[in-house]
Amino acid sequence: MFAPGVHEQTAARSIASEGAVLANQILQPVIDVAPDGKTAKVRARLLDLGNTSASRGYWTAGAFECQIVSEDRRWKFRTARSSALWSAPYPGGWARTP
């Protein structure tokens, strides 16, 4: 999934250890493959549905950008980042049932 030298981010592990749940949706990707066919840049819209261990839900939307590389006929992440454009609370969280 990741190119050599790319490691899981410490921040992502600390969020997970707090009991947060994230559902990331990557929407409308635009993929620009380099002429040599070995690398590509991806830009997409991001929609996150999140929840904390305290059952507070939230929505976040923004952009997702990454660079990918083809190794052994498989595409792998070289870099990835997201930026939030807006975020809003979802009172009660996602576990509510009517």
Protein Blocks (a to p, Z undefined) as FASTA:
>chain_A
ZZghiacdfklmmmmmnopacddddehiacdddfklpaccdddddddddddfkopacddd
dddddddddeehiacdfbdcdddfbdcddehijmbcZZ
